[in-house]
Amino acid sequence: MRNPSGPAWSLVAVLLCAASAAPANAETRVGIQGGGSFSTFQTSPKEEGVDFGTITGLVAGAVVDLGLGRRLTLRLEPAYAQRGSELVLRLFGEESRGKLKLEYVELPALLRVGLGGSRIQPYLIGGPTVAYRLSAKTQTGAESEDVSESFQRWDFGIAAGGGLEFPAGSASVFLEGRYNFGLTNTTAGEDAADFSAKNRGPQVVAGVTFALGR
């Protein structure tokens, strides 16, 4: 993970090449989306007296749909995303709570498969994600502390889920749920060799897209 930018941009380049091979009459759509993530850390090994709970974060960004066929689309989603976990510490019979908040700029590059339907069209979606961390802070009550040096800059994962899309005038509106499965150990420094914490959790978004050239 010392220099992940190479594979990250290689992945994006491959997906864009696939998009360029789409039929000439394939539709391209652009739009916006927003919603919430419900993330936590999947940790290993488990630490006695420490629990990791779910926190709610914001997800917001753009949507670019590149048509690859009648029901197949490559969806790029440059977005701002909040991840992290609630921290519950139990020491000497006392409990204290705090939050670890991570902010990312991410780029999911997902294949979207339409399942047919008439007015309301269901679909499946899934693929790789790459994210660049902007900040990392712990928060206890009104106090916060920057802990950026303890976390990796880059995070890789896989997202998969499904949604519903329906027309609204000249636009298309969608509602989608997915699960984000982080593959990267987000911790850095000396602790990274002995402790792993990966971003995991569901996400729900809604958005609207418009066809280019219409």
N, C-alpha and C positions, 0 to 999 in steps of 0.2 A: 504493500500500500504506500510505498515511498513516492511513487510517481504514477498514480492511476490515471492521469489525464490522457495518456496515450491510448489505452484500451477504451476509455470512455468515448473519446471522439472517433475512434475507429468504429465503435458500435454505431454511433450516430451516422457516420459516413456510409456504412453498409446499408442501413435502413433507408437513407435518402437515395442511394443508388437503386434500391428496390422500388422506391416510389417513382423514380424517373423512368422505370421500365413499364409503368402502368399504361393501359390503353389511352390513346390520344383523346378519346371522348369521355374519359373518367372525370368525375366531378370532384372539385376541390372546394372545401368549405372552411370558413374561419369563424371563430366566436370566442366567447368567454365562459368561464365556469367558476363556481365557488362552493364551499361547503366546509365540513368539519372532519377532522381525523380523531381517532380514539386510540392513542398509541401507548405502548408500554415497552419495557425492555424484557427480552428473553435472555436470561442470564445463565452463565455456567462458570464455575460451580455455584450452587446455592449457598448464600452466606447466612449463617445463623444470626437471628435478630434483625435482619434486613429484608423487607418486602418491597416489591416494585408493583405499584398500582397503575391504573389507567388515567391519563389526563386528556383533556379535550383541546385541540388546537385548530387553527385556521388553515385552510387550503384555498388559494385563489390564483387564477392565471388565465392564460390563453389556450385556445384549442385550434389545431390545424388538422383537418381531415383530408387525407390524400387518397382518392379512390383508386383501388387496385383491381376492381372487378365489380360485378353486379351486387354482391353482398359483402365484399371484403374491402376494408379500409385500413390504412395506416394512420393512426392518430398520434400526433405529437402534442405534448401538453407542458410547455414551459410554465413553471408556476413557483410561487412562494409557498412553503409548507412548514408548519410547526410540528415538531415531534417531541419525544422525551418520555418522562415517566414521573409518577408520584413516588416519593421515597417515604417509607415508614420504618422508623428505627425504634427498636424495643431493647432498652438497656436498663438493667437493675429494676425491673418492674415498672418502668416509666416508658411512655410512648411519645415520640415526637414525629411530626410530619413536615415534609417539604416537597418541593418540585424541582425537577431538572428539566429545563426548557432548552431545546435545540431548534435553531432556525436554519432552513435550507432554501437554496434555489435548486429546483429539481427539473429533470427532463425525462418523464416517462415516454417511451416509444412503444406503442401498443398496437396489436392487431385486433381489429374489431370485426366480428362476424355477425351479420344480420341473420335473424331466424325467420324472416317472413312476417306475416301478419298483414292486416289491412291498414287501418288508420294508426293504431298503436303498434309499434314495431319493437319486439324484444331483441336483444343482442347480447353476445358474450364478448368479453374483452380481456386481454392479457398480454404480458410481455415484460421486458426488462426496464429497470429504472436506474438512473444515475443522479446523485444529488451532491451539491457542494455546500458545506456548512458555512453559515454566516456568523453564527454566535452560539455560545453555550454558557448558560447561567444556572446557578442554583438559587432557589427562592425559599426563604423561611420567613413567614409573616411579611413584614414590610421590607425586609432586608434581602438583598441579592448580591451574588458574588460571581465574577467572571471565572469560568473554569475551562476556557477554550483550550489550554495546553493539554488538558487531560483527554481530549477527544479528536478523532481523526477528521481531516478536512473532507474526505470523500466517503460516500456511502453508496453501495450498490444493492440492488434487490430485484424482486419479481413482484408484479402486481397482477391480480386476476379477479374477475367478477362479472357482473352483468348489469344491464339497465333496460330502460324503456325510452323510446323516442317517438314523438308525435309531431305533426305539422302544426304551425301556428302562423297562418298567413304565409308570408314569404320566408319565414324562418322555420327552424326545427328546434324543438325544446326536448331536453333529455334529463332523466333522473337516473343516477347510477350509484351502485354500491360495489366496493371491491375490498380485497384484503391485501395489505402491503406486507410482504415477507422479506425483511432485511437479511442480507447475506453477509454483511461486513461487521466485524467486531469494531464498534464505534470507539472503544477506549484506546488511548495512546499512552506512550511512556512506559515506565517500568512495569506498571500493573497489567499492561496488555497481554503479557506472556502468561499470566496466571488467572486472568479474569476476562470473560467475554460478555458483552452486552450488545444485543442486536435489536434494532428498531422493528417492532411488529405491531399490527393492529388494523382494524377496519377503517374505512373512509367512505363518506357519503357526500356526493356532490350533485349539483344541478347546474345546467347551463343552456346556452342557446347558440346555434350556429346559423350562418348565412352562406349561400352559394356564391362564389365569386363569379363576376361577369353577368349577374342578373339584376 
